[in-house]
Amino acid sequence: MIGGGALDRGPWAGMLEELGKLPAFLRRDFLIAWSYRVGFVLDMVNILAQAVLFYFVSLLVDPRRIPSVGGVPTSYIAFVAVGIAVGSLLNLGMGRMMSAIRGEQLMGTLESLLATPTSGTTIQVGLVLYDLIYLPLRTGVLLALMAMVFDVDFRLSGVGPSLAIVAALVPFVWGLGAASAAAVMVFRQASGLVGIGGYVLGLLSGAYFPLTLLPPGAEALARLNPIALALNGLREALLAGTGWEPALARIAVLLPVAAVTWLAGTTAFRLAQAHERRAGTLGLY
């Protein structure tokens, strides 16, 4: 909720006031991450380990089992490189906001945070802002590593359409993250349930193996998964250079689903916040 003073000065002043709070979240999370400097090094090592692992897995995969992308044959290492990037986005959306809320609960700061004259949207953005900046950099390092070390041929012409597809997917992932945070706020120990949901979405996304390997019923269900739709579009753009027309067609399908998911997730977050305030249990963990 925005404070009364901000409302008196008009909606634009209130919006600017809310935006001015985001650097405080970013500075806090950066200082926490920087205080554990070895974490940066280990994360880079983890990126390298992922690339090496999937490279050796690709040597075991029959190239004929990998479907062509946009009519262009591709290798397993190229196929899975895009899947890893989107999987990281999904993990951020469903995991980071949830873990941030849980962390505030355990530190005893959630009640104080939600008691401030700060909107729920600002809190949601603030809790993941550091990761929203760090994750694209991390993903860029991974894709560059795949291109330089493992000779994956990414099409530069596909960067623009790919960014547009990711932008259309973000509200969907955001909605999932907000709903996950709402579940943790109310039920505390809800990470297992959220983890199962993330696992199912990942399994049915085609991130690490072609959807054609799934049983017929599961394959048909998987093709309705917005993550799978976005992945197919990203692979077409980055690996086949199919251009804007196919990307825009996928975005047209993604946007309504993403909008509904975002609205449902943010509404669930607000309802959870209101419920905990009425019950007086915001300080419990």
N, C-alpha and C positions, 0 to 999 in steps of 0.2 A: 504494500500500500504506500502510495506517495504521500508525503506530509502535506498538511493543509497549506503551508506557505508556498509550496511549489504549485499547488492547484490555483491559488490566488493569482499567481503570476502568469497563468495560462499553461496550456498543454506543452508548448515548446520548451518553456522554462523547466517544467517538470521532467521532460524527456532528457534535456541537457544535464539536469541534476542527477538523474539515474545513470546516464552514461559516464558522468564524472566519478562514479563509484567503482567502475570496472577496473581502473588501474590499481586500486588498492587490492583487489582480489589477485590480479596478475602479479603484483609485486610480492604479495605474501607467498603465493605458490612457487614463484621463481626462487625466492630466498630459501624456502624449504628444500626445493630440489637442489639448489646450489650448495646447501650445507652438507649434502651427501654427494660430493663430486664424483666419487667412484661410480655412482649410479649412471652418470653420462657415459663413462667408459664401458661399463658392463652392457649398457643398452646398445652401443655400437658393436660390441662383440656379439651380442645376441642377433643383431641384424646380419652380421657376417655368417654366424652359425646357421641361421635360417636359410640364407642363400646357398651355403655349402650343402646343407641337408637336402634341400629340394633338388639341387643339381644332381646329387648321387641317386636320389629317387628317380629322377628323369631318365637316368641310364637304364633303369629297370623297366620303364614303361615303353610299350610298343607304340611307336609314333602313329601307327594306323588306327589306334584306339582313340586318338585325340581328334575331335571334330575340327573341320576347317572353320576359320573365323572370317566372316564376310567374304567367303569364297576363297580365302587364302590359307594354305596349309600352315600349321604352326606346331611348335614343339611343346612338350609338357612344361619345361622350365619357363617359357614365355607365358603359357596358359596360367600357371600357378602364380607367377609374379604379380599379375593384376589381382588375383584372388587374395593374396597376402595383404595387398594394399587396402582392399575393401574390407577384409576381415579386421584390420586394425581400426578402421573407422567404426565398424559395428561394435567392437570391443570397447572403444571409447564411449560411444553413445549409451550402451547398456550398462557398462561397468563403472565409468569414471564418475558420473553424477551420483550413482548409487553409493559408491565407496566414499565420495566426498561427504554425503549426508551422514553416512554411518560414522565416518571419522569425526564429524562435528558432534554427533551424539556421544561418542565415547570420550571426547575431550570436554564435554559439558558445555559446549559453546553454541549448540544448535538453537536453544531457546533464546539466547541473547542475540544471535544473528537474525532470527525471524522476528524478534521484537523490535528491531530497528525499522525506521520508516523507509524501507527498501522494498521495491516490488518483487513479486515472486519470479518474474522473468529476469530481472537483474541478477537475482541470486542464482538462478539456473545458469545464466551465461557466465557469471563470475566464477562459479565453481569449476567450470570446464574451460575457461578462457585460455589458461596456460597450455592445456593439451591441444586446443584448437589451433594454436600457433606452432606448437612443437611437433604435432603429428604430421602435418604436411611436410615439414623439413625432414623428419625421420623417413617418411615414405619416399621423398625425393632421393634421399641417400640410398635407400633400398633399390629403387628402380635404376638409378645411375650405376649401382654396383652390378646389377643384373646385366645392364647393357655393356659395361666395360669389361667385366671379368668373364661373363658367361655368354657374351655375344648375342644378347637378346635384341632384336631389331624393333625398337619403338619408333613409330611414325610421329615426327614433330607436328605434322598437320593435324594430328588427332588430339593435341593438347587442349586446344580451345573447346571442342565438343566434349572432351572428357571432363573438363572443369565445370561445364554447364550441367552435365549429368550428375556429377557429385553435388553441385549446388541444389539440384532438384531432390537428391536423396537425403540431404542433411535434415530437412524437417521431419522426415520419416524416422531417422535414427534419433533425432532429438526427442520426438514423442515417446519412443521406446525408453529413452533414458529418463525422461520426466516421470513416466509411469513406474519405472523401476525405483526411482528415488521415493516416489509416493508410497510404494509397498514397504520399503525399508523404514520410512518415517512412522508408519502405522504398526507394522508387524516386527520391526527391529531385525530379527533373523530371517531375512527373506532372500538372501543371496543365492541359496540353493535353487529356489524356484526360478529366479531370474536367470541363473546359469543354465538351467534346463531349457528355458525359452531361447536363450542365445545359441545354445548348442543345436537346437532344432532348426532355427533360422539359418545358421551356418551350414548345417548338413544339407539343407534343401536349397542352398544358394548356388552350388556349383563352383565354390571358391577353389577347392582343391582337387576335384575330379569332375568329369563331364556328367551332366544330369542324365544322359542316355544310359548310364550304368545303373541307375535306380530302377526298381520295379515299376511297371507301367503306371500303376495308380499313384505311386509316390512321385514319379516323374511329372505327371500331369499337375499334381498339387504344387510341385516345386516351381513350375513355370509361372505360377501365380504370385510367387514370392517377389516383392519389389527389389530385394537385394539381388536376386538372380537376373531380373530385368535390367538393373543398372550394370551388373557385371558383364552381361552380354554386350551392352552398348559400349562400355569402356574397352572391352577386348576388340570390338569391331573398329573403334576409333584409333586405339593405340597400336594394334597389331596389324590391322588391314587398311587403315587410313580411309575409312568409308565416308568421312566427311560429315557435314552438318545435317543433311536430310534424315538419315536413319537416327541420328542422335536426337533430333527434335521430335521425331515420332515416338521415341521411348520416353522422352521428357513429358510429352503430352499425356501419356498413360501414368507416369510416376507422380506428377504434381497433385492430382486429386487425392490419390491414396496418401501421399505425404502430408497434405493439408489436413485430412481427417485424422491421421495418426498424431500429428502435432497438436491439434485441438484437443483430442482425447487425452493425450499425455499431460499437457499443461493443465487441463481441467482436473485431472486426477491429482496432480500435485497441489493445486489450490484447495481441493476438497480435503486432502490428507492434512494439509496445514491447518485448515479451519477445524477439522475434527480433533486434532491434537491440542489445539488451543482451548476448545470447549471442554475437553476432558482433563485439561491441566497436566498433560503427560509429555509435553515437549522436552522436558528435562530428563526423562527416563531413558535408559539405554539397556 
